[in-house]
């Protein structure tokens, strides 16, 4: 491996400093989108952008955008970034290394007196995670004009709407149109991210080149039965919504794991029960379904099978069921041109990255619909993510950032 061009110590210090904002459970973080913790993190990174010589702003979607002008300010933008919002029980590297790594790339370019041919923007997108309002990729979809009806009215667990949260954050939801990017104004998007899986570690490889992102399907299932006294209603006479939910969850698990050779995954990660009392039969239950696969036809087949099982179970337990679709994305493949640049630059610096698909979705998923994109994965210990134990070494992060730096220079000189 050649000597690093990027400043490893500076990058490490920024990651450490940001991890103190919203710190929980030792090394974990909780920076829910548009929260006070998220705002402090955004303002902190904004200051770092300005200290690095970028012009920085927060748009009306809550995105933080730092800009380095190029030789041709009117040319389509080369965009780099990820997100710094977190899960409620999250780690300190998820998204963060993509934003701070991108900032380190541009800061190093300025120090090396490298002037790009086009503008470069470093973006920390608002609400990639989707855990607060149950629909992610908000900021990136926002700048692309891809928001859906009713998104501002979505509420968090405390009843606050996204619109109210945006206003509290300092944004103006009546001016969202002003923050959208025009067609073809973005040339390409590069994102670095921890792998959030075990493949790189299993292969003893610090860095990977992503070939594409699996397509996520997010559903919300609502079941309604009838409440009754837990001590007096006979089992065969019950309309227990929670029993129905339990059987559906088991069915999802069985369907997703039926083919052990396939990368299909299915998860129920959030559930609400009403009236939520130990001696009342549950009357209403709502829960989320997260189904992903790199093969869209296989995912469609499993969804069809799941819906059929839901119909059978609800009929068996005399329940009323409503299924709403929150997210539905097809698998999106990375730009072959960008992957070739990454392959060439990896060889130049003595890296031998493996190539792999991404199961989790990222801001790159939305960007893939408007421009070519490329992703770099960095090894994480035991494949753990969305957990305070999430860990990537600064050595691996620095190697990923060096590859991002060299890829950016190559693309910004064309």
C-alpha positions in Angstrom: 0.0 0.0 0.0 1.4 3.4 -1.0 1.5 6.2 1.6 -1.9 7.8 2.3 -2.6 11.2 0.7 -5.5 11.9 3.0 -5.0 13.0 6.6 -5.8 9.9 8.7 -5.4 11.6 12.0 -7.7 14.5 11.1 -10.3 12.1 9.8 -10.1 10.0 13.0 -10.5 13.0 15.2 -13.6 14.2 13.4 -15.2 10.8 13.7 -14.5 10.8 17.4 -15.8 14.3 17.9 -19.0 13.6 16.1 -19.6 10.4 18.1 -19.9 12.5 21.2 -23.1 14.1 19.9 -26.0 11.9 20.9 -23.7 9.4 22.6 -25.4 6.4 24.2 -24.5 3.0 25.5 -20.7 3.5 25.6 -19.8 3.9 22.0 -23.3 4.1 20.5 -25.2 7.2 19.2 -28.8 8.3 19.0 -29.3 11.1 16.5 -32.8 10.8 15.2 -33.4 12.9 12.2 -34.4 16.5 12.8 -33.8 16.1 16.5 -31.8 18.5 18.7 -28.9 16.0 18.5 -29.1 15.9 14.7 -29.1 19.7 14.5 -26.0 20.0 16.7 -24.3 17.3 14.5 -25.2 19.1 11.3 -24.0 22.5 12.6 -20.8 20.9 13.8 -20.1 19.4 10.3 -21.1 22.6 8.7 -18.4 24.4 10.6 -15.9 21.8 9.6 -16.9 22.3 6.0 -16.4 26.0 6.2 -13.0 25.6 7.9 -12.0 23.3 5.0 -12.8 26.1 2.6 -16.2 25.0 1.3 -19.3 27.1 1.2 -21.9 25.4 3.3 -25.7 25.6 3.7 -28.6 23.7 5.2 -31.5 23.4 2.7 -35.2 23.2 3.4 -35.2 19.3 3.5 -32.6 19.5 6.3 -29.7 18.4 4.1 -26.3 19.8 4.8 -24.4 20.7 1.6 -20.8 21.9 1.2 -19.6 23.1 -2.2 -16.2 23.4 -3.8 -16.3 25.3 -7.0 -14.7 23.9 -10.2 -13.2 25.3 -13.3 -16.7 25.4 -14.8 -19.2 26.4 -12.1 -22.1 25.6 -14.5 -21.0 22.0 -15.2 -23.0 19.1 -13.7 -22.0 18.4 -10.1 -19.9 15.5 -8.8 -21.6 14.8 -5.5 -20.1 12.9 -2.6 -21.7 12.0 0.8 -24.0 9.9 2.9 -25.8 10.7 6.2 -25.1 11.5 9.8 -28.6 10.8 11.3 -28.7 7.5 13.2 -30.9 4.7 14.5 -32.2 5.1 18.1 -29.7 2.4 19.1 -27.1 3.0 16.5 -23.3 3.0 15.9 -20.9 5.8 15.3 -19.8 4.9 11.8 -23.0 4.2 9.9 -23.2 7.0 7.3 -20.7 9.1 9.2 -17.6 7.8 7.4 -19.2 8.6 4.1 -19.8 12.3 5.0 -16.5 12.9 6.9 -14.6 10.8 4.4 -15.9 12.9 1.6 -15.1 16.1 3.5 -11.5 14.8 4.0 -11.3 14.1 0.2 -12.2 17.6 -0.7 -10.1 19.2 2.0 -7.1 17.2 0.8 -7.8 18.3 -2.8 -7.7 21.9 -1.7 -4.4 21.3 0.2 -2.9 19.7 -2.9 -4.1 22.6 -5.0 -6.2 20.3 -7.2 -8.9 22.3 -9.0 -11.7 20.0 -10.2 -13.2 20.6 -13.7 -16.7 20.6 -12.2 -18.2 21.6 -8.9 -18.0 19.1 -6.1 -20.6 18.9 -3.4 -20.3 17.0 -0.1 -23.7 16.2 1.3 -25.0 14.9 4.6 -28.5 13.9 3.6 -31.4 14.3 6.0 -33.2 11.2 7.3 -31.6 8.4 5.4 -32.5 6.0 8.2 -36.3 6.4 8.1 -36.8 5.2 11.7 -38.4 8.3 13.1 -41.1 8.8 10.5 -41.1 5.3 9.1 -40.0 6.3 5.6 -36.3 6.9 4.8 -34.2 8.6 2.1 -36.2 11.8 2.7 -33.5 14.4 2.0 -32.1 12.7 -1.1 -35.5 12.1 -2.5 -36.4 15.6 -1.7 -33.7 17.3 -3.7 -34.7 15.0 -6.6 -38.4 16.0 -6.5 -39.4 12.4 -5.5 -41.3 12.9 -2.3 -44.8 11.3 -2.1 -48.1 12.8 -1.0 -48.5 13.0 2.7 -44.9 12.6 3.7 -44.9 15.9 5.7 -47.9 14.6 7.7 -46.2 11.5 8.8 -45.8 11.4 12.6 -43.2 10.1 15.0 -44.0 8.1 18.1 -44.7 11.3 20.0 -47.2 12.5 17.5 -45.0 15.2 16.0 -45.3 15.5 12.2 -42.3 15.7 9.9 -43.5 19.2 8.9 -43.3 20.3 12.5 -39.9 18.7 13.0 -38.6 20.5 9.8 -39.8 23.9 11.2 -38.2 23.2 14.5 -35.0 22.3 12.7 -35.0 25.8 11.0 -36.3 24.7 7.6 -39.3 26.1 5.8 -41.6 23.3 4.4 -43.4 25.9 2.1 -40.1 26.4 0.2 -39.1 22.7 -0.5 -39.3 23.4 -4.3 -36.5 25.9 -3.9 -34.2 23.1 -2.6 -34.8 20.7 -5.5 -32.0 20.2 -8.1 -32.8 20.7 -11.8 -32.7 17.8 -14.2 -29.2 16.6 -15.2 -27.5 19.0 -12.8 -25.8 16.1 -11.0 -23.2 14.2 -13.0 -22.5 11.4 -10.6 -22.7 10.4 -7.0 -20.0 8.6 -4.9 -20.7 7.1 -1.5 -18.5 5.4 1.0 -20.2 3.3 3.8 -19.4 0.6 6.3 -20.5 -2.7 4.8 -23.0 -3.5 7.6 -22.4 -7.2 6.8 -19.8 -9.9 7.4 -18.4 -10.5 3.8 -15.4 -8.3 3.9 -14.3 -9.5 7.3 -14.7 -13.1 6.2 -12.5 -12.4 3.2 -10.0 -10.5 5.3 -10.4 -7.6 3.0 -10.5 -4.0 4.3 -12.3 -2.4 1.3 -14.9 -3.5 -1.2 -16.4 -2.2 -4.4 -20.2 -2.3 -4.5 -21.8 -3.6 -7.6 -25.4 -2.8 -6.8 -28.1 -2.3 -4.1 -30.8 -4.8 -3.3 -34.4 -3.6 -3.7 -36.2 -3.0 -0.4 -39.9 -3.4 0.1 -41.4 -1.9 3.2 -44.9 -2.7 4.3 -47.0 -1.7 7.3 -49.5 -4.4 8.3 -52.5 -3.4 10.5 -54.6 -6.1 12.1 -57.9 -5.5 14.0 -59.7 -8.0 16.2 -61.7 -7.6 19.3 -60.6 -6.8 22.8 -61.9 -8.9 25.8 -61.0 -10.0 29.2 -57.9 -12.3 29.2 -59.5 -14.4 31.9 -63.0 -15.0 30.6 -63.0 -15.2 26.8 -62.5 -18.9 25.7 -59.5 -19.4 23.4 -61.6 -20.6 20.4 -63.9 -17.5 20.6 -61.1 -15.0 20.5 -60.2 -12.5 17.8 -56.7 -11.9 19.0 -54.8 -9.5 16.7 -51.5 -10.3 18.3 -51.8 -14.1 17.6 -52.5 -13.3 14.0 -49.4 -11.0 13.9 -47.2 -13.6 15.4 -48.2 -16.2 12.8 -47.6 -13.7 10.0 -44.1 -12.9 11.4 -43.3 -16.6 11.5 -44.6 -17.0 7.9 -42.3 -14.1 6.7 -39.3 -15.7 8.4 -40.1 -19.1 6.8 -40.6 -17.6 3.3 -37.5 -15.5 3.4 -35.3 -18.4 4.5 -36.8 -21.1 2.3 -33.9 -20.9 -0.2 -30.7 -20.9 1.9 -28.6 -20.1 -1.2 -30.5 -16.9 -1.9 -29.7 -13.5 -0.2 -33.4 -12.8 0.6 -34.0 -11.3 4.0 -37.2 -10.5 5.8 -37.6 -8.6 9.0 -40.3 -7.3 11.4 -38.6 -4.5 13.3 -41.4 -2.4 14.8 -44.7 -3.3 16.4 -47.5 -1.4 18.2 -50.2 -3.2 20.3 -53.5 -1.8 21.5 -54.7 -1.6 24.2 -51.3 -2.9 25.5 -52.5 -4.4 28.8 -51.5 -7.8 30.2 -55.0 -8.8 30.9 -56.8 -7.6 27.8 -56.8 -9.6 24.5 -55.0 -7.4 21.9 -57.5 -5.7 19.6 -55.2 -3.9 17.3 -51.7 -4.6 16.2 -49.6 -2.8 13.5 -46.1 -3.9 12.5 -43.6 -3.3 9.8 -42.3 -5.7 7.2 -38.9 -5.2 5.5 -38.3 -7.6 2.6 -35.2 -7.4 0.4 -33.6 -9.2 -2.5 -31.2 -8.5 -5.3 -33.5 -10.5 -7.6 -36.7 -8.5 -8.0 -38.7 -11.4 -9.4 -37.9 -13.6 -6.5 -38.9 -10.8 -4.1 -42.2 -10.4 -6.0 -42.8 -14.1 -5.6 -42.2 -14.0 -1.9 -44.4 -10.9 -1.4 -47.2 -12.7 -3.2 -46.8 -15.7 -1.0 -46.7 -13.6 2.1 -49.9 -11.7 1.2 -51.6 -15.1 0.6 -50.5 -16.3 4.0 -51.7 -13.0 5.6 -55.1 -13.5 4.0 -55.3 -17.1 5.4 -54.3 -16.1 8.9 -56.6 -13.1 9.2 -59.5 -15.3 8.0 -58.6 -18.0 10.5 -58.7 -15.6 13.4 -61.6 -13.4 12.1 -59.4 -10.3 11.8 -59.6 -7.2 9.6 -56.4 -6.5 7.8 -55.0 -3.4 6.1 -51.6 -3.5 4.3 -49.9 -0.2 3.2 -46.8 0.1 1.1 -44.2 2.5 2.5 -41.2 1.8 0.2 -40.9 -0.2 -3.0 -37.5 -0.1 -4.9 -36.0 -2.3 -7.5 -32.4 -3.4 -7.3 -30.1 -0.7 -8.7 -26.7 -1.5 -10.2 -23.6 0.6 -9.9 -22.0 2.4 -12.9 -19.6 0.1 -14.7 -17.6 3.2 -15.6 -17.2 4.3 -12.0 -16.4 0.7 -10.9 -13.6 0.6 -13.5 -12.1 3.8 -12.1 -12.2 2.2 -8.6 -10.6 -1.0 -9.9 -7.8 1.0 -11.6 -7.2 3.2 -8.6 -7.2 0.3 -6.3 -4.5 -1.4 -8.3 -2.5 1.8 -8.3 -2.4 1.9 -4.5 -2.0 -1.8 -3.9 -5.5 -2.6 -2.8 -7.3 -5.8 -3.8 -10.9 -5.1 -3.1 -13.6 -7.7 -3.5 -16.8 -6.8 -5.3 -20.2 -7.3 -3.6 -23.8 -6.4 -3.5 -25.4 -4.2 -0.8 -28.3 -5.6 1.1 -29.1 -2.4 3.0 -30.3 0.5 1.0 -28.4 3.9 1.0 -28.8 7.4 -0.4 -27.2 6.0 -3.5 -30.4 4.1 -4.2 -32.3 7.3 -4.8 -29.4 8.9 -6.7 -29.2 6.0 -9.1 -32.4 7.1 -10.8 -30.9 10.5 -11.9 -27.2 9.8 -12.4 -24.6 7.1 -12.4 -23.3 6.1 -9.0 -20.6 4.2 -7.3 -20.1 2.9 -3.8 -17.1 1.9 -1.6 -17.6 -0.5 1.3 -15.4 -0.5 4.4 -15.0 -3.6 6.6 -16.9 -3.6 9.9 -16.2 -6.0 12.8 -18.4 -9.0 12.9 -20.7 -7.3 10.3 -22.4 -5.5 13.1 -24.4 -2.3 12.4 -27.4 -0.5 13.8 -25.9 -1.3 17.2 -23.6 0.5 19.6 -21.0 -2.3 19.1 -20.6 -1.3 15.4 -16.9 -0.8 14.7 -14.6 -0.1 11.8 -10.9 0.6 12.3 -9.4 3.9 11.3 -6.9 2.0 9.1 -9.7 0.5 7.0 -11.7 3.7 6.9 -8.5 5.5 5.8 -8.0 3.0 3.0 -11.6 3.5 1.8 -11.2 7.3 2.0 -7.9 7.1 0.0 -9.7 5.1 -2.7 -12.6 7.6 -2.6 -10.1 10.5 -2.9 -8.3 9.0 -6.0 -11.6 8.1 -7.6 -12.9 11.6 -7.1 -9.8 13.2 -8.6 -10.0 10.9 -11.6 -13.7 11.7 -12.2 -13.3 15.4 -11.5 -10.5 15.7 -14.1 -12.7 14.4 -17.0 
